[in-house]
Amino acid sequence: MTASNFDGALARVLAHEGGYADHPADPGGATNRGVTQRVYDGWRRGRGLAPRAVKRIAAGEVEAIYRTQYWAAVRADELPPGLDYCLFDAAVNSGPAQAAKWLQRALGVAADGQVGALTLAALEGRDVAGLIDEVCDRRLAMLRTLRTFRSFGAGWTRRVGEVRRAALALAADGAAAMPAAGADGAAKARPDEMRLARVPEAAGGLMSGAGALGAVVAEQAQALAPLTEVAPALRWLFAALILAGVALTLHGALQRIRAGEAA
């Protein structure tokens, strides 16, 4: 795995992101080449530069922001071909922590939102194509829970589908370089349709439906297994406590999503 995959991955991301847009339904607000005004303000402030409109962002700044805040944040240079691009694109639109959690849940490791040594070690011998599919599935499931899905859902679904296809192609041939953007016949970016609005990080990887609930219960049950083997009578008590905790967690996550969208 080499860092050269970044250039191709960035080209494809930018083809989806398009140019300047300030869609009223987009919680990210004014955005240029996928960089929000808030992210751009933080970037310039951290370098002692005066703030300016994201509409005037320079090409070099765009590349630097994507490389450090998204690509490096998910340690994409250490991921297999295909999975690197898949996680990078997810990080751009839902935040690096959320993208990392999707990967960690697919791997069955603790979902702390940080791609570290344990996460990388868990990749050994795993089916990369299967991981790409699961990350994309989790990503779409969470997007469908958002109220803004009615405004952006068609573009979100199309984009994730194109990311999935490109990532699977890379995983299949182990290519060291990303295919040129648009080589697979992807539609040109349209800010009102193809570009994903930024997803509030408050969403926290909330998954809709019984699948996510079952995953949480399974994780907790596995952790409590030794205790229930010692005292079988405690199983029903633990099950009730787990379900109550899951319900409270989902309720809190939904409240954070609503608060994030209203901000």
C-alpha positions as a printed NumPy array, in Angstrom:
array([[  0.   ,   0.   ,   0.   ],
       [  1.486,   3.363,  -0.978],
       [  0.501,   6.967,  -0.481],
       [  0.069,   7.341,  -4.252],
       [ -3.536,   6.206,  -3.927],
       [ -4.37 ,   9.564,  -2.345],
       [ -4.207,  11.51 ,  -5.606],
       [ -6.657,   9.26 ,  -7.412],
       [ -8.965,   9.026,  -4.402],
       [ -9.01 ,  12.799,  -4.044],
       [ -9.803,  13.278,  -7.742],
       [-12.81 ,  10.992,  -7.426],
       [-14.032,  12.657,  -4.229],
       [-13.759,  16.107,  -5.803],
       [-15.655,  14.918,  -8.885],
       [-18.533,  14.05 ,  -6.572],
       [-18.265,  17.163,  -4.421],
       [-18.421,  19.658,  -7.28 ],
       [-17.714,  23.352,  -6.825],
       [-19.191,  26.049,  -4.648],
       [-22.633,  25.46 ,  -3.15 ],
       [-24.711,  26.883,  -0.326],
       [-27.807,  24.689,  -0.315],
       [-30.405,  25.811,   2.278],
       [-31.052,  22.193,   3.321],
       [-27.354,  21.405,   3.792],
       [-26.392,  21.539,   7.503],
       [-22.789,  22.132,   6.4  ],
       [-23.657,  25.53 ,   4.958],
       [-21.427,  27.19 ,   2.377],
       [-19.102,  24.603,   0.842],
       [-16.509,  24.689,  -1.927],
       [-14.984,  21.531,  -3.395],
       [-16.38 ,  19.671,  -0.421],
       [-14.73 ,  21.92 ,   2.208],
       [-17.201,  23.68 ,   4.503],
       [-16.716,  27.23 ,   5.715],
       [-16.294,  25.966,   9.282],
       [-13.542,  23.527,   8.312],
       [-11.802,  26.172,   6.214],
       [-11.954,  28.721,   9.05 ],
       [-10.372,  26.215,  11.427],
       [ -7.671,  25.334,   8.911],
       [ -6.629,  28.956,   8.345],
       [ -6.882,  29.86 ,  12.02 ],
       [ -4.577,  26.973,  12.929],
       [ -1.94 ,  28.439,  10.595],
       [ -2.243,  32.001,  11.803],
       [ -4.018,  33.125,   8.637],
       [ -6.886,  35.569,   8.424],
       [-10.29 ,  34.023,   7.734],
       [-11.781,  34.328,   4.28 ],
       [-14.742,  33.002,   2.327],
       [-14.47 ,  29.337,   1.381],
       [-15.456,  30.412,  -2.107],
       [-11.843,  31.657,  -2.458],
       [-10.103,  28.506,  -1.213],
       [ -6.89 ,  27.68 ,  -3.102],
       [ -6.258,  24.304,  -4.759],
       [ -3.254,  23.659,  -2.515],
       [ -5.361,  24.289,   0.578],
       [ -8.015,  21.856,  -0.656],
       [ -5.436,  19.089,  -1.114],
       [ -3.784,  19.743,   2.243],
       [ -7.1  ,  19.724,   4.123],
       [ -8.225,  16.46 ,   2.555],
       [ -4.87 ,  14.785,   3.11 ],
       [ -4.449,  15.691,   6.764],
       [ -8.002,  15.884,   8.091],
       [ -9.533,  12.91 ,   6.288],
       [ -7.031,  10.643,   4.504],
       [ -4.435,  10.613,   7.279],
       [ -7.112,  10.657,   9.99 ],
       [ -8.317,   7.174,   8.949],
       [ -4.755,   5.995,   8.21 ],
       [ -5.754,   5.271,   4.633],
       [ -2.136,   4.672,   3.558],
       [ -2.179,   1.58 ,   5.787],
       [ -5.449,   0.175,   4.432],
       [ -5.782,  -2.268,   1.517],
       [ -6.541,  -0.837,  -1.952],
       [-10.23 ,  -0.155,  -2.315],
       [-10.891,  -0.004,   1.404],
       [ -8.652,   3.089,   1.582],
       [-10.84 ,   4.984,  -0.893],
       [-14.08 ,   3.658,   0.601],
       [-13.175,   4.858,   4.103],
       [-11.719,   8.152,   2.837],
       [-14.939,   9.08 ,   1.038],
       [-16.997,   8.14 ,   4.106],
       [-14.727,  10.257,   6.313],
       [-15.132,  13.277,   4.057],
       [-18.885,  13.275,   4.405],
       [-19.56 ,  11.839,   7.845],
       [-16.346,  12.597,   9.702],
       [-13.271,  10.398,  10.279],
       [-14.546,   9.113,  13.625],
       [-17.816,   7.913,  12.126],
       [-16.063,   6.276,   9.161],
       [-13.676,   4.507,  11.542],
       [-16.6  ,   3.18 ,  13.592],
       [-18.221,   1.696,  10.497],
       [-14.997,  -0.145,   9.707],
       [-14.501,  -1.266,  13.307],
       [-18.027,  -2.648,  13.541],
       [-17.494,  -4.503,  10.288],
       [-14.305,  -5.985,  11.78 ],
       [-15.954,  -6.819,  15.105],
       [-13.539,  -4.734,  17.197],
       [-14.226,  -1.978,  19.723],
       [-15.752,   0.978,  17.862],
       [-13.878,   3.875,  19.439],
       [-13.665,   5.955,  16.248],
       [ -9.871,   5.773,  16.023],
       [ -8.106,   3.602,  13.447],
       [ -5.267,   2.301,  15.589],
       [ -3.006,  -0.721,  15.863],
       [ -5.8  ,  -3.088,  16.938],
       [ -8.043,  -2.07 ,  14.047],
       [ -5.218,  -2.466,  11.532],
       [ -4.251,  -5.84 ,  13.   ],
       [ -7.851,  -7.039,  12.658],
       [ -7.61 ,  -6.489,   8.88 ],
       [ -5.156,  -9.367,   8.544],
       [ -6.671, -12.12 ,   6.442],
       [-10.054, -10.416,   6.119],
       [-12.09 , -10.294,   2.925],
       [-11.586,  -6.706,   1.745],
       [-14.566,  -6.804,  -0.616],
       [-16.804,  -7.92 ,   2.232],
       [-15.56 ,  -5.082,   4.435],
       [-16.205,  -2.537,   1.669],
       [-19.754,  -3.823,   1.26 ],
       [-20.439,  -3.685,   4.987],
       [-19.017,  -0.176,   5.405],
       [-21.16 ,   1.045,   2.489],
       [-24.239,  -0.73 ,   3.863],
       [-23.784,   0.844,   7.29 ],
       [-23.191,   4.237,   5.734],
       [-26.416,   4.116,   3.714],
       [-28.427,   2.793,   6.658],
       [-27.389,   5.75 ,   8.793],
       [-28.037,   8.271,   6.013],
       [-31.586,   6.961,   5.651],
       [-32.301,   7.93 ,   9.276],
       [-31.61 ,  11.603,   8.592],
       [-34.413,  14.06 ,   8.006],
       [-32.459,  15.613,   5.128],
       [-32.607,  12.298,   3.246],
       [-35.663,  13.635,   1.441],
       [-33.547,  16.457,   0.011],
       [-30.299,  14.599,  -0.632],
       [-31.243,  10.922,  -0.576],
       [-31.094,  10.287,  -4.323],
       [-27.631,  11.802,  -4.63 ],
       [-26.401,  10.079,  -1.457],
       [-27.555,   6.684,  -2.671],
       [-26.01 ,   7.187,  -6.103],
       [-22.709,   8.35 ,  -4.669],
       [-22.342,   5.502,  -2.195],
       [-23.147,   3.095,  -5.019],
       [-20.392,   4.566,  -7.192],
       [-17.932,   4.508,  -4.292],
       [-18.788,   0.863,  -3.669],
       [-18.23 ,  -0.116,  -7.313],
       [-14.909,   1.721,  -7.617],
       [-13.65 ,   0.389,  -4.282],
       [-14.59 ,  -3.195,  -5.14 ],
       [-12.799,  -2.889,  -8.492],
       [ -9.644,  -1.74 ,  -6.701],
       [ -9.908,  -4.54 ,  -4.17 ],
       [-10.348,  -7.094,  -6.944],
       [ -7.179,  -6.258,  -8.821],
       [ -5.103,  -4.83 ,  -5.979],
       [ -4.3  ,  -1.776,  -8.102],
       [ -1.724,   0.599,  -6.661],
       [ -3.261,   3.6  ,  -8.398],
       [ -6.832,   4.835,  -8.323],
       [ -8.727,   4.794, -11.662],
       [ -9.233,   8.252, -13.116],
       [-12.352,  10.001, -11.905],
       [-15.229,   9.433, -14.281],
       [-13.596,   6.402, -15.915],
       [-16.5  ,   4.199, -14.864],
       [-19.056,   6.466, -16.446],
       [-20.033,   8.214, -13.224],
       [-22.308,  11.17 , -13.72 ],
       [-20.775,  14.61 , -13.368],
       [-21.188,  16.241,  -9.997],
       [-24.295,  18.311,  -9.402],
       [-24.17 ,  20.221,  -6.096],
       [-27.909,  19.777,  -5.476],
       [-27.913,  16.02 ,  -6.129],
       [-24.515,  14.277,  -6.19 ],
       [-22.791,  16.113,  -3.37 ],
       [-23.458,  14.769,   0.103],
       [-24.39 ,  17.315,   2.711],
       [-22.22 ,  17.016,   5.775],
       [-23.706,  14.559,   8.243],
       [-23.685,  15.801,  11.851],
       [-21.179,  13.776,  13.862],
       [-23.82 ,  13.648,  16.587],
       [-25.376,  10.888,  14.52 ],
       [-22.64 ,   8.715,  15.983],
       [-23.148,   5.786,  13.629],
       [-26.784,   5.296,  14.599],
       [-28.139,   2.453,  12.486],
       [-31.814,   2.077,  11.703],
       [-33.805,  -1.103,  12.159],
       [-33.401,  -4.316,  14.097],
       [-29.959,  -5.01 ,  12.632],
       [-28.224,  -2.333,  14.67 ],
       [-30.187,  -3.166,  17.824],
       [-29.261,  -6.813,  17.458],
       [-25.599,  -5.915,  16.986],
       [-25.539,  -3.866,  20.188],
       [-27.319,  -6.565,  22.192],
       [-24.966,  -9.212,  20.802],
       [-21.906,  -7.207,  21.776],
       [-23.183,  -6.715,  25.325],
       [-24.275, -10.329,  25.659],
       [-20.824, -11.514,  24.634],
       [-19.252,  -9.324,  27.303],
       [-21.592, -10.681,  29.981],
       [-21.372, -14.336,  28.925],
       [-18.912, -15.381,  31.667],
       [-21.222, -14.024,  34.373],
       [-24.34 , -15.718,  33.034],
       [-22.525, -19.029,  32.864],
       [-21.759, -18.76 ,  36.564],
       [-25.279, -17.634,  37.491],
       [-27.776, -18.668,  34.771],
       [-30.644, -17.07 ,  36.691],
       [-29.141, -13.667,  35.995],
       [-29.596, -13.984,  32.218],
       [-33.078, -12.484,  32.086],
       [-32.065,  -9.636,  34.373],
       [-29.039,  -8.825,  32.226],
       [-31.139,  -9.039,  29.056],
       [-33.653,  -6.542,  30.449],
       [-30.896,  -4.155,  31.517],
       [-29.202,  -4.392,  28.116],
       [-32.425,  -3.636,  26.235],
       [-33.177,  -0.694,  28.521],
       [-29.68 ,   0.683,  27.956],
       [-29.975,   0.284,  24.188],
       [-33.312,   2.119,  24.191],
       [-31.82 ,   5.028,  26.129],
       [-28.785,   5.118,  23.816],
       [-30.945,   5.221,  20.674],
       [-33.163,   7.902,  22.192],
       [-30.133,  10.044,  23.039],
       [-28.622,   9.553,  19.584],
       [-31.857,  10.612,  17.893],
       [-31.987,  13.73 ,  20.053],
       [-28.392,  14.579,  19.08 ],
       [-29.218,  14.083,  15.378],
       [-32.165,  16.447,  15.635],
       [-30.072,  18.996,  17.509],
       [-27.288,  18.722,  14.924],
       [-29.686,  19.237,  12.029],
       [-31.286,  22.214,  13.712],
       [-27.919,  23.877,  14.364]])
